[in-house]
Amino acid sequence: MQKAVGRRALFSMAAGGTLAAAWGAGKPAAAGEVPLLGMEALKLTDPPAQLPPAVLVDAGGQPHGIEEFAGKALVINLWATWCVPCVAELPALAALAVRVQDEGILVLALSSDRGGAPVVEAFYRRHGIEGLPVWLDPKGAAARAWGARGVPTTLVIDRQGRERGRLEGAADWASDAAAAEIRRLAG
């Protein structure tokens, strides 16, 4: 008999998770069991669209408007610690962040975890995640403003604040192809 699926599991599966994350043997799939997508899964935004305003919250609880990042290219990843595909791709996002940081490209992993910064900080420590600052979308307002259908969802924003691409699901952001595509779309 299949187990009931919670909203979090459905939200995760909708954007690239697997049924194994909610059904299977009755336990979530391990992060290493989630296949990471390649850059062919990145859907280009044509024409590029101005990113709607949204508020991001830093680790100290301070709100920041997206306009504060003017002139920087952004890779914004909407994720949560309870999302198996999100957990699978986070090390690759951290690697991308380190790889492009000196090029005016920021990787912002925007967590929707209700426990806020302490939950994300503990998660980063447990999983050895370095190179990613803690950013929060505690009530999902940014995800809604940007039309995300689930987590993980990643938006690629150019230096003019326009969405250039979107990828729904867990991707291999540490690949050479990903870094090249992010640089190209950054403008």
Contacts in CASP RR format, 6 or more apart in sequence:
PFRMAT RR
TARGET T0000
AUTHOR 0000-0000-0000
METHOD contacts of the structure
MODEL  1
MQKAVGRRALFSMAAGGTLAAAWGAGKPAAAGEVPLLGMEALKLTDPPAQ
LPPAVLVDAGGQPHGIEEFAGKALVINLWATWCVPCVAELPALAALAVRV
QDEGILVLALSSDRGGAPVVEAFYRRHGIEGLPVWLDPKGAAARAWGARG
VPTTLVIDRQGRERGRLEGAADWASDAAAAEIRRLAG
2 23 0 8 1.000
3 22 0 8 1.000
3 23 0 8 1.000
3 26 0 8 1.000
5 13 0 8 1.000
5 22 0 8 1.000
5 23 0 8 1.000
6 22 0 8 1.000
8 80 0 8 1.000
8 82 0 8 1.000
8 83 0 8 1.000
9 21 0 8 1.000
9 22 0 8 1.000
9 28 0 8 1.000
10 22 0 8 1.000
11 83 0 8 1.000
11 150 0 8 1.000
11 151 0 8 1.000
12 21 0 8 1.000
12 80 0 8 1.000
12 82 0 8 1.000
12 83 0 8 1.000
12 84 0 8 1.000
12 85 0 8 1.000
12 86 0 8 1.000
12 150 0 8 1.000
12 151 0 8 1.000
13 19 0 8 1.000
13 21 0 8 1.000
13 22 0 8 1.000
14 149 0 8 1.000
14 150 0 8 1.000
15 85 0 8 1.000
15 148 0 8 1.000
15 149 0 8 1.000
15 150 0 8 1.000
15 151 0 8 1.000
15 152 0 8 1.000
15 153 0 8 1.000
15 168 0 8 1.000
15 169 0 8 1.000
16 85 0 8 1.000
16 152 0 8 1.000
16 168 0 8 1.000
16 169 0 8 1.000
16 170 0 8 1.000
17 34 0 8 1.000
17 83 0 8 1.000
17 84 0 8 1.000
17 85 0 8 1.000
17 169 0 8 1.000
17 170 0 8 1.000
18 29 0 8 1.000
18 33 0 8 1.000
18 34 0 8 1.000
18 84 0 8 1.000
18 85 0 8 1.000
20 28 0 8 1.000
20 29 0 8 1.000
20 33 0 8 1.000
21 28 0 8 1.000
21 29 0 8 1.000
21 34 0 8 1.000
21 84 0 8 1.000
21 85 0 8 1.000
22 28 0 8 1.000
28 84 0 8 1.000
29 84 0 8 1.000
30 84 0 8 1.000
31 84 0 8 1.000
31 87 0 8 1.000
31 88 0 8 1.000
32 88 0 8 1.000
33 88 0 8 1.000
34 84 0 8 1.000
34 85 0 8 1.000
34 87 0 8 1.000
34 88 0 8 1.000
34 89 0 8 1.000
34 170 0 8 1.000
35 170 0 8 1.000
36 88 0 8 1.000
36 89 0 8 1.000
36 92 0 8 1.000
36 170 0 8 1.000
36 171 0 8 1.000
36 172 0 8 1.000
37 167 0 8 1.000
37 169 0 8 1.000
37 170 0 8 1.000
37 171 0 8 1.000
37 172 0 8 1.000
38 171 0 8 1.000
38 172 0 8 1.000
38 175 0 8 1.000
38 177 0 8 1.000
38 178 0 8 1.000
39 171 0 8 1.000
39 175 0 8 1.000
39 177 0 8 1.000
39 178 0 8 1.000
39 181 0 8 1.000
41 167 0 8 1.000
41 168 0 8 1.000
41 169 0 8 1.000
41 171 0 8 1.000
42 156 0 8 1.000
42 165 0 8 1.000
42 166 0 8 1.000
42 167 0 8 1.000
42 171 0 8 1.000
42 181 0 8 1.000
43 165 0 8 1.000
43 166 0 8 1.000
43 167 0 8 1.000
44 164 0 8 1.000
44 165 0 8 1.000
44 185 0 8 1.000
45 162 0 8 1.000
45 163 0 8 1.000
45 164 0 8 1.000
45 165 0 8 1.000
45 166 0 8 1.000
48 158 0 8 1.000
48 160 0 8 1.000
48 162 0 8 1.000
48 163 0 8 1.000
48 164 0 8 1.000
49 162 0 8 1.000
49 163 0 8 1.000
50 161 0 8 1.000
50 162 0 8 1.000
50 163 0 8 1.000
51 66 0 8 1.000
51 146 0 8 1.000
51 155 0 8 1.000
51 157 0 8 1.000
51 161 0 8 1.000
51 162 0 8 1.000
51 163 0 8 1.000
52 145 0 8 1.000
52 146 0 8 1.000
53 65 0 8 1.000
53 66 0 8 1.000
53 67 0 8 1.000
53 145 0 8 1.000
54 65 0 8 1.000
54 66 0 8 1.000
54 137 0 8 1.000
54 141 0 8 1.000
54 142 0 8 1.000
54 145 0 8 1.000
54 146 0 8 1.000
55 63 0 8 1.000
55 64 0 8 1.000
55 65 0 8 1.000
55 66 0 8 1.000
55 141 0 8 1.000
55 142 0 8 1.000
56 63 0 8 1.000
56 64 0 8 1.000
56 65 0 8 1.000
56 66 0 8 1.000
56 108 0 8 1.000
56 110 0 8 1.000
56 135 0 8 1.000
56 136 0 8 1.000
56 137 0 8 1.000
56 142 0 8 1.000
57 63 0 8 1.000
57 64 0 8 1.000
57 135 0 8 1.000
57 136 0 8 1.000
57 137 0 8 1.000
57 138 0 8 1.000
58 64 0 8 1.000
58 133 0 8 1.000
58 134 0 8 1.000
58 135 0 8 1.000
58 136 0 8 1.000
59 117 0 8 1.000
59 120 0 8 1.000
59 121 0 8 1.000
59 133 0 8 1.000
59 134 0 8 1.000
59 135 0 8 1.000
59 136 0 8 1.000
60 117 0 8 1.000
61 117 0 8 1.000
61 136 0 8 1.000
66 142 0 8 1.000
66 161 0 8 1.000
69 106 0 8 1.000
69 157 0 8 1.000
69 161 0 8 1.000
70 161 0 8 1.000
71 159 0 8 1.000
71 160 0 8 1.000
71 161 0 8 1.000
72 104 0 8 1.000
72 105 0 8 1.000
72 106 0 8 1.000
72 159 0 8 1.000
73 103 0 8 1.000
73 104 0 8 1.000
73 105 0 8 1.000
73 106 0 8 1.000
73 156 0 8 1.000
73 157 0 8 1.000
73 158 0 8 1.000
73 159 0 8 1.000
73 182 0 8 1.000
73 185 0 8 1.000
73 186 0 8 1.000
73 187 0 8 1.000
74 105 0 8 1.000
74 106 0 8 1.000
74 107 0 8 1.000
74 108 0 8 1.000
74 155 0 8 1.000
74 156 0 8 1.000
74 157 0 8 1.000
74 161 0 8 1.000
75 93 0 8 1.000
75 96 0 8 1.000
75 97 0 8 1.000
75 100 0 8 1.000
75 105 0 8 1.000
75 106 0 8 1.000
75 107 0 8 1.000
75 108 0 8 1.000
75 154 0 8 1.000
75 155 0 8 1.000
75 156 0 8 1.000
75 157 0 8 1.000
75 173 0 8 1.000
75 182 0 8 1.000
76 108 0 8 1.000
76 110 0 8 1.000
76 146 0 8 1.000
76 154 0 8 1.000
76 155 0 8 1.000
76 157 0 8 1.000
77 86 0 8 1.000
77 89 0 8 1.000
77 93 0 8 1.000
77 107 0 8 1.000
77 108 0 8 1.000
77 109 0 8 1.000
77 110 0 8 1.000
77 152 0 8 1.000
77 153 0 8 1.000
77 154 0 8 1.000
78 110 0 8 1.000
78 112 0 8 1.000
78 137 0 8 1.000
78 142 0 8 1.000
78 143 0 8 1.000
78 146 0 8 1.000
78 148 0 8 1.000
78 150 0 8 1.000
78 151 0 8 1.000
78 152 0 8 1.000
78 153 0 8 1.000
78 154 0 8 1.000
78 155 0 8 1.000
79 86 0 8 1.000
79 89 0 8 1.000
79 90 0 8 1.000
79 109 0 8 1.000
79 110 0 8 1.000
79 111 0 8 1.000
79 112 0 8 1.000
79 151 0 8 1.000
79 152 0 8 1.000
80 86 0 8 1.000
80 111 0 8 1.000
80 112 0 8 1.000
80 113 0 8 1.000
80 151 0 8 1.000
81 87 0 8 1.000
81 111 0 8 1.000
81 113 0 8 1.000
81 119 0 8 1.000
81 120 0 8 1.000
81 123 0 8 1.000
82 113 0 8 1.000
83 151 0 8 1.000
83 152 0 8 1.000
85 151 0 8 1.000
85 152 0 8 1.000
85 169 0 8 1.000
85 170 0 8 1.000
86 151 0 8 1.000
86 152 0 8 1.000
86 170 0 8 1.000
87 127 0 8 1.000
88 170 0 8 1.000
89 152 0 8 1.000
89 169 0 8 1.000
89 170 0 8 1.000
89 171 0 8 1.000
89 172 0 8 1.000
89 173 0 8 1.000
90 109 0 8 1.000
90 127 0 8 1.000
90 129 0 8 1.000
90 132 0 8 1.000
91 127 0 8 1.000
91 129 0 8 1.000
91 174 0 8 1.000
92 171 0 8 1.000
92 172 0 8 1.000
92 173 0 8 1.000
92 174 0 8 1.000
92 175 0 8 1.000
92 178 0 8 1.000
93 107 0 8 1.000
93 109 0 8 1.000
93 132 0 8 1.000
93 173 0 8 1.000
94 107 0 8 1.000
94 129 0 8 1.000
94 130 0 8 1.000
94 131 0 8 1.000
94 132 0 8 1.000
95 173 0 8 1.000
95 174 0 8 1.000
96 107 0 8 1.000
96 173 0 8 1.000
96 174 0 8 1.000
96 178 0 8 1.000
96 179 0 8 1.000
96 182 0 8 1.000
97 106 0 8 1.000
97 107 0 8 1.000
97 131 0 8 1.000
97 132 0 8 1.000
98 130 0 8 1.000
98 131 0 8 1.000
99 174 0 8 1.000
99 179 0 8 1.000
100 107 0 8 1.000
100 179 0 8 1.000
100 182 0 8 1.000
100 183 0 8 1.000
103 183 0 8 1.000
103 186 0 8 1.000
104 186 0 8 1.000
105 182 0 8 1.000
105 183 0 8 1.000
105 186 0 8 1.000
107 132 0 8 1.000
107 173 0 8 1.000
108 133 0 8 1.000
108 135 0 8 1.000
109 132 0 8 1.000
109 134 0 8 1.000
109 135 0 8 1.000
110 135 0 8 1.000
110 136 0 8 1.000
110 137 0 8 1.000
110 142 0 8 1.000
110 143 0 8 1.000
111 119 0 8 1.000
111 120 0 8 1.000
111 134 0 8 1.000
111 135 0 8 1.000
111 136 0 8 1.000
111 137 0 8 1.000
112 136 0 8 1.000
112 137 0 8 1.000
112 138 0 8 1.000
112 140 0 8 1.000
112 143 0 8 1.000
112 151 0 8 1.000
113 119 0 8 1.000
113 120 0 8 1.000
113 136 0 8 1.000
113 138 0 8 1.000
114 138 0 8 1.000
115 138 0 8 1.000
116 136 0 8 1.000
116 138 0 8 1.000
117 134 0 8 1.000
117 136 0 8 1.000
120 134 0 8 1.000
120 136 0 8 1.000
121 134 0 8 1.000
123 129 0 8 1.000
124 130 0 8 1.000
124 132 0 8 1.000
124 134 0 8 1.000
137 143 0 8 1.000
143 150 0 8 1.000
143 151 0 8 1.000
143 153 0 8 1.000
146 155 0 8 1.000
146 163 0 8 1.000
148 168 0 8 1.000
149 168 0 8 1.000
150 168 0 8 1.000
152 168 0 8 1.000
152 169 0 8 1.000
152 170 0 8 1.000
153 166 0 8 1.000
153 167 0 8 1.000
153 168 0 8 1.000
153 169 0 8 1.000
154 166 0 8 1.000
154 167 0 8 1.000
154 169 0 8 1.000
154 171 0 8 1.000
154 173 0 8 1.000
155 163 0 8 1.000
155 165 0 8 1.000
155 166 0 8 1.000
156 163 0 8 1.000
156 164 0 8 1.000
156 165 0 8 1.000
156 166 0 8 1.000
156 167 0 8 1.000
156 181 0 8 1.000
156 182 0 8 1.000
156 185 0 8 1.000
156 186 0 8 1.000
157 163 0 8 1.000
157 164 0 8 1.000
158 164 0 8 1.000
158 185 0 8 1.000
158 186 0 8 1.000
158 187 0 8 1.000
159 186 0 8 1.000
159 187 0 8 1.000
160 187 0 8 1.000
164 185 0 8 1.000
165 185 0 8 1.000
171 178 0 8 1.000
172 178 0 8 1.000
END
